[in-house]
């Protein structure tokens, strides 16, 4: 069930690259994030526990999450939705070594699955119909976002094990919304009204990509090791490529389909190996 929850969350995040890319033609990144996470905070407020919210840890997590979203959304101004999704997949490769530095032991079969998934991400990124284009400023920003997401996953994985998963979510949303709003105001970007496209995208991503997906992620991380969580999240670039094909008409080549299959194989391998060791 935890793997299924992550699968659903990752599918939603993969889809979100398409509408957010469209919204970036109508609004600046920080002001969009401020609107999105303000909505997410208001929607989640009635569901959050009324006592025991961990504002200190939630703010720190929100800081890394803000950095990830800010770099990723800013990067979408200069790069394509598909490239953004593929580059964000780098965070999957970064999680196990960062977790190792924090003292978390990662089983060998998880490392093996990570290698298979990383190969799949690389094939997805490089196996398109034509070249994805030269490295751009947007690609560099997206790499910084991937690093921020990896740090976020590792730190959150340590804290949700303390039984704080419900108490951490609302402080994160409020932190991301507040930091984004302060940045937008400082840059003179906080203006109203905004277009209907922006309101629709902010509302849909607030409900699905923020509220539903992060609730599923926090719940799943209570039951899964950080390394394996990152493996399942490796499906995000595959979903980004799929929704790019479905909604934008972008073409998936046979090589890219192979990359998606390798990601799935990398996710399944640790589970299959663990079951084999139990039976042995």
VEXDREN-2710 file (C-alpha; in Angstrom, 1 decimal):
% VEXDREN-2710
k/r/px/py/pz
1/UNK/0.0/0.0/0.0
2/UNK/2.9/2.4/0.7
3/UNK/4.4/1.7/-2.7
4/UNK/1.0/2.2/-4.3
5/UNK/0.6/5.6/-2.5
6/UNK/4.0/6.7/-3.8
7/UNK/3.0/5.5/-7.3
8/UNK/-0.1/7.7/-7.2
9/UNK/1.8/10.7/-5.8
10/UNK/4.5/10.4/-8.5
11/UNK/1.9/10.1/-11.3
12/UNK/0.3/13.4/-10.1
13/UNK/3.7/15.1/-10.0
14/UNK/4.6/13.9/-13.5
15/UNK/1.3/15.3/-14.8
16/UNK/1.8/18.6/-13.1
17/UNK/4.8/19.6/-15.3
18/UNK/2.3/20.2/-18.2
19/UNK/-0.1/22.7/-16.6
20/UNK/2.7/24.5/-14.7
21/UNK/4.7/25.0/-17.9
22/UNK/1.6/26.5/-19.5
23/UNK/1.0/28.8/-16.4
24/UNK/4.6/30.1/-16.7
25/UNK/3.6/32.0/-19.8
26/UNK/1.2/34.1/-17.6
27/UNK/2.9/34.6/-14.2
28/UNK/6.3/34.7/-12.6
29/UNK/7.5/31.5/-10.7
30/UNK/7.6/32.9/-7.2
31/UNK/4.2/34.5/-7.3
32/UNK/2.7/31.3/-8.8
33/UNK/4.2/29.2/-5.9
34/UNK/2.9/31.8/-3.4
35/UNK/-0.7/31.4/-4.7
36/UNK/-0.5/27.6/-5.0
37/UNK/0.8/27.0/-1.5
38/UNK/-1.5/29.6/0.0
39/UNK/-4.4/27.6/-1.4
40/UNK/-2.8/24.3/-0.3
41/UNK/-2.4/25.7/3.3
42/UNK/-6.1/26.8/3.4
43/UNK/-7.4/23.5/2.0
44/UNK/-5.3/21.4/4.4
45/UNK/-5.8/23.5/7.5
46/UNK/-9.0/21.8/8.6
47/UNK/-7.4/18.3/8.1
48/UNK/-4.2/19.1/10.0
49/UNK/-3.9/18.2/13.7
50/UNK/-4.7/21.2/15.9
51/UNK/-2.0/20.4/18.4
52/UNK/1.6/19.4/18.3
53/UNK/2.5/20.9/14.9
54/UNK/6.3/20.9/14.5
55/UNK/7.0/24.4/13.2
56/UNK/10.8/24.2/13.6
57/UNK/11.3/21.0/11.6
58/UNK/8.4/21.9/9.3
59/UNK/10.0/25.2/8.4
60/UNK/13.4/23.6/7.7
61/UNK/11.7/21.0/5.4
62/UNK/9.7/23.8/3.9
63/UNK/12.9/25.7/3.2
64/UNK/14.3/22.8/1.2
65/UNK/11.0/22.2/-0.5
66/UNK/10.8/25.9/-1.4
67/UNK/14.2/25.8/-2.9
68/UNK/13.3/22.7/-5.0
69/UNK/10.1/24.2/-6.3
70/UNK/11.6/27.7/-6.9
71/UNK/14.5/26.3/-8.9
72/UNK/12.3/23.9/-10.8
73/UNK/9.5/26.4/-11.6
74/UNK/12.1/29.1/-12.5
75/UNK/13.8/26.6/-14.8
76/UNK/10.5/25.9/-16.6
77/UNK/10.6/29.4/-17.9
78/UNK/13.7/28.5/-19.9
79/UNK/13.4/24.8/-20.6
80/UNK/10.7/22.3/-21.7
81/UNK/8.2/20.5/-19.5
82/UNK/9.7/17.1/-20.6
83/UNK/13.3/18.1/-19.9
84/UNK/12.3/19.5/-16.5
85/UNK/10.7/16.2/-15.5
86/UNK/13.7/14.2/-16.7
87/UNK/16.3/16.3/-15.0
88/UNK/14.3/16.3/-11.8
89/UNK/14.8/12.5/-11.9
90/UNK/18.4/13.2/-10.8
91/UNK/17.2/13.6/-7.3
92/UNK/16.6/9.9/-7.2
93/UNK/20.2/9.1/-7.8
94/UNK/21.3/11.6/-5.2
95/UNK/19.2/10.3/-2.3
96/UNK/21.1/7.1/-1.3
97/UNK/24.5/8.7/-1.1
98/UNK/23.1/11.7/0.9
99/UNK/21.2/9.3/3.2
100/UNK/24.5/7.4/3.6
101/UNK/26.2/10.6/4.8
102/UNK/23.4/11.0/7.4
103/UNK/24.2/7.5/8.7
104/UNK/21.3/5.6/7.0
105/UNK/22.2/2.1/5.8
106/UNK/21.1/1.3/2.3
107/UNK/20.9/-2.4/1.4
108/UNK/23.0/-3.6/-1.6
109/UNK/19.9/-4.7/-3.5
110/UNK/18.5/-1.1/-3.2
111/UNK/21.8/0.2/-4.6
112/UNK/21.4/-2.2/-7.5
113/UNK/17.8/-1.1/-8.1
114/UNK/19.0/2.5/-8.0
115/UNK/21.6/1.8/-10.6
116/UNK/19.0/0.2/-12.9
117/UNK/16.6/3.2/-12.4
118/UNK/19.3/5.7/-13.0
119/UNK/20.1/4.1/-16.3
120/UNK/16.4/4.3/-17.1
121/UNK/16.3/8.0/-16.3
122/UNK/19.4/8.6/-18.5
123/UNK/17.8/6.7/-21.5
124/UNK/14.6/8.6/-21.0
125/UNK/16.5/11.9/-21.1
126/UNK/18.7/11.0/-24.1
127/UNK/16.5/8.7/-26.2
128/UNK/14.1/11.2/-27.8
129/UNK/13.3/11.7/-31.4
130/UNK/15.8/14.5/-31.7
131/UNK/18.4/16.0/-29.4
132/UNK/16.9/17.6/-26.3
133/UNK/19.0/20.7/-27.1
134/UNK/22.1/22.2/-25.5
135/UNK/22.3/22.6/-21.8
136/UNK/20.6/25.8/-20.8
137/UNK/20.2/28.1/-17.8
138/UNK/16.9/26.4/-17.2
139/UNK/18.6/23.0/-17.1
140/UNK/21.1/24.3/-14.5
141/UNK/18.3/25.7/-12.3
142/UNK/16.5/22.4/-12.5
143/UNK/19.6/20.5/-11.4
144/UNK/19.7/22.8/-8.3
145/UNK/16.1/21.9/-7.7
146/UNK/16.8/18.2/-7.9
147/UNK/19.6/18.6/-5.3
148/UNK/17.1/20.4/-3.0
149/UNK/14.5/17.7/-3.4
150/UNK/17.0/15.0/-2.5
151/UNK/18.0/16.8/0.7
152/UNK/14.3/17.3/1.5
153/UNK/13.5/13.5/1.1
154/UNK/16.5/12.4/3.2
155/UNK/15.7/14.8/6.1
156/UNK/12.0/14.2/6.0
157/UNK/12.6/10.4/6.0
158/UNK/14.5/10.7/9.2
159/UNK/11.8/12.8/11.0
160/UNK/8.6/11.0/9.9
161/UNK/10.0/7.9/11.6
162/UNK/9.5/9.7/14.8
163/UNK/5.7/9.7/14.3
164/UNK/5.5/13.3/13.2
165/UNK/4.2/12.8/9.6
166/UNK/0.8/14.6/10.2
167/UNK/2.4/17.4/12.2
168/UNK/4.9/18.3/9.5
169/UNK/2.8/18.9/6.5
170/UNK/0.9/22.1/7.2
171/UNK/4.0/23.9/8.5
172/UNK/5.8/23.0/5.2
173/UNK/3.0/24.4/3.1
174/UNK/2.8/27.6/5.0
175/UNK/6.6/28.0/4.9
176/UNK/6.8/27.5/1.1
177/UNK/3.8/29.9/0.5
178/UNK/5.3/32.6/2.8
179/UNK/8.8/32.4/1.4
180/UNK/7.5/32.5/-2.1
181/UNK/5.2/35.5/-1.3
182/UNK/8.1/37.4/0.3
183/UNK/10.3/36.7/-2.7
184/UNK/7.6/37.8/-5.1
185/UNK/6.8/41.0/-3.2
186/UNK/10.5/41.9/-3.0
187/UNK/10.9/41.4/-6.7
188/UNK/7.7/43.5/-7.4
189/UNK/5.9/40.4/-8.9
190/UNK/3.0/40.2/-6.4
191/UNK/0.2/41.6/-8.5
192/UNK/-3.5/40.9/-8.9
193/UNK/-5.6/40.0/-10.8
194/UNK/-4.0/37.0/-12.6
195/UNK/-5.4/35.1/-15.6
196/UNK/-7.9/32.2/-15.4
197/UNK/-5.2/29.8/-16.6
198/UNK/-3.1/30.7/-13.5
199/UNK/-6.0/30.3/-11.1
200/UNK/-6.9/26.9/-12.6
201/UNK/-3.4/25.6/-12.5
202/UNK/-2.7/27.0/-9.0
203/UNK/-5.9/25.4/-7.7
204/UNK/-5.5/22.0/-9.3
205/UNK/-1.8/21.7/-8.3
206/UNK/-2.7/22.9/-4.7
207/UNK/-5.2/20.1/-4.3
208/UNK/-3.5/17.3/-6.2
209/UNK/0.2/18.0/-6.5
210/UNK/0.5/19.6/-3.0
211/UNK/-2.3/18.4/-0.8
212/UNK/-2.9/14.8/-2.0
213/UNK/0.6/13.9/-3.2
214/UNK/2.5/15.2/-0.1
215/UNK/0.1/13.6/2.2
216/UNK/0.7/10.3/0.4
217/UNK/4.5/10.8/0.5
218/UNK/4.6/11.6/4.2
219/UNK/2.3/8.6/5.0
220/UNK/4.4/6.3/2.8
221/UNK/7.7/7.4/4.3
222/UNK/6.6/6.1/7.7
223/UNK/6.7/2.6/6.2
224/UNK/9.5/2.6/3.6
225/UNK/13.2/3.3/3.8
226/UNK/14.4/6.5/2.2
227/UNK/16.4/4.8/-0.5
228/UNK/13.4/2.7/-1.7
229/UNK/11.1/5.8/-1.5
230/UNK/13.5/7.5/-3.9
231/UNK/13.4/4.5/-6.2
232/UNK/9.6/4.7/-6.6
233/UNK/9.9/8.4/-7.1
234/UNK/12.1/7.7/-10.1
235/UNK/8.9/7.1/-12.0
236/UNK/8.3/10.8/-12.1
237/UNK/10.3/11.5/-15.3
238/UNK/8.5/8.5/-16.9
239/UNK/5.1/10.0/-16.0
240/UNK/6.3/13.4/-17.2
241/UNK/7.3/11.9/-20.6
242/UNK/3.9/10.0/-20.7
243/UNK/1.8/13.0/-20.0
244/UNK/3.9/15.1/-22.4
245/UNK/3.0/12.5/-25.1
246/UNK/-0.7/12.3/-24.1
247/UNK/-1.4/16.0/-23.5
248/UNK/1.1/17.8/-25.6
249/UNK/1.6/15.3/-28.5
250/UNK/5.3/14.8/-27.7
251/UNK/6.6/11.5/-29.1
252/UNK/8.0/8.6/-27.0
253/UNK/10.5/6.5/-28.9
254/UNK/11.2/2.8/-28.3
255/UNK/14.3/3.7/-26.5
256/UNK/12.4/6.0/-24.1
257/UNK/9.9/3.2/-23.5
258/UNK/12.9/1.0/-22.6
259/UNK/14.0/3.6/-20.1
260/UNK/10.6/3.7/-18.5
261/UNK/10.7/-0.1/-18.2
262/UNK/14.2/0.0/-16.6
263/UNK/12.9/2.5/-14.0
264/UNK/10.1/0.1/-13.2
265/UNK/12.5/-2.8/-13.0
266/UNK/14.7/-0.9/-10.7
267/UNK/11.8/-0.3/-8.4
268/UNK/10.6/-3.9/-8.4
269/UNK/14.1/-5.4/-8.0
270/UNK/14.6/-4.5/-4.2
271/UNK/11.1/-5.9/-3.4
272/UNK/11.7/-9.1/-5.3
273/UNK/15.2/-9.5/-3.9
274/UNK/14.0/-8.9/-0.3
275/UNK/11.3/-11.5/-0.7
276/UNK/13.8/-14.0/-2.2
277/UNK/16.1/-13.5/0.8
278/UNK/13.2/-14.0/3.3
279/UNK/12.2/-17.3/1.6
280/UNK/15.8/-18.4/1.4
END
